[in-house]
Amino acid sequence: MDMPSDSMKKALTIVSALFLLDACSTAETAPRGEAAYAAIPPAPALASDYRISPDDVLRVQVYHEPGLSLEDAQVTAAGMVRMPLIGDVPVAGLSAGEASDVIAGRLGERYLVSPQVTIFVKKAVGRRITVDGEVREPGLFPIDGRLGLLQAIAMAKGPTRLASLKQIVVVRQADGMRKAAMFDLSAIRRGEAPDPEILPGDTIIVGSSRAKAILGGTLLALPAIGAGFVALEGGR
């Protein structure tokens, strides 16, 4: 009988890893390497249309010029990144590709011939959500990768003891309008309702009374609509 090929061996390893997970694997039997990433995929990469924000941390690489490259360049509150030779360069609001072109253009004006610049966003502080209302530690929280409502509330140390778990409002800016939906956290915890995905820029408010205080009277008639979003009056 022919020996299995390398690709077949990898496939068998992945299938075995998934079987182990299905059978309540322990730390010793948990899959590793390629099999681990087959079972639990890595977080998606930062979208190419992401816009650089103040306090983001960038890696700026100038090809063949290590002295001009930066490993941890933090964008200032004014939206600038400080580069050797050319000083402060405005990058806030630009994509990584656009910022690379701006820096390359500045370097090419006086110092380098056809410089090649690559920017990688190491820490995307601009990908933030707001969690408010009846939670233990309300505030702004940076997010990386995908995030569910349960995780988002956990980032604020969870709801308070008297929180209204059936009245979790998620507010999202979409298509030029502010939209909102109300979710039942208790049902999500019990697995009776899906855990909605939270996106950068979303505001989560625990408790409808707090939501009304923050958003005004726009939520007075808002139903518990699960995964759907309803446009708020005056949201444009």
C-alpha positions, 0 to 999 in steps of 0.5 A: 500500500502506498504511503500517504502524501504530506498533504494527506498527513496534514489533513489527517492531523487536522481531522484528528485535532478536531476530533480531540476538541469534540471529545473535550480535549485536555491541555495535554491533548490539545492540538498544536501548530497547524492543527491548532490554527485549523481548530481555532483560526487566527483573528482576521488582519486589519482591514486595508481601508483602516484609517490611522488615528491618534495614539496608534502605534506604527512600524515604518520601514524605509527600504535599505535605510534602517536608520530612517525606519521606526519600530514603534512610532506613536501617532501624536494627539495632533495626528503626526508621526515624527520621522528622522530627517523630515520631522512631523508628518501628518498621517491621521485619517490616512490609510497605511498605504497613503501614509507610506506615500506621503512619507516617501514623497517627503524623503524623496524631495531632498534626501533619497532617490525613489524611496520605498516606504511601508507602514504597518499598524501595530496597535490600532487604537482607532478601533475602539468601542464605548461601553456605558450604562450599568457596567462596573467600569464604563469607558472606551476600549480598543479592539483587535479582531472580531468581538461579540457582545458578551466579550465587549461587556466583559471588557467593562468588567461585566454588568452591575448587580442590578443591571437590566440584562434584557435591555442591552442597547447597541448603537451603530453609525451606518450609512450616514445614520445612527441606528440602534438595536436592543439585545437580551444578554441573559438569552445570549448567555443561555445560548438561546439567542446568537451573540451579535458581532460588535464593530469598531465605533459601536456604543453599547449601553446596558440598561434602557434608562441609561440609554434614554439619558444618553440618547434622549427620547429616541429609544422610547419606542425601541423594541427588543429586536435582537439582531436587527438595527432600527434607525434613530430619529435625528441620527443623521 
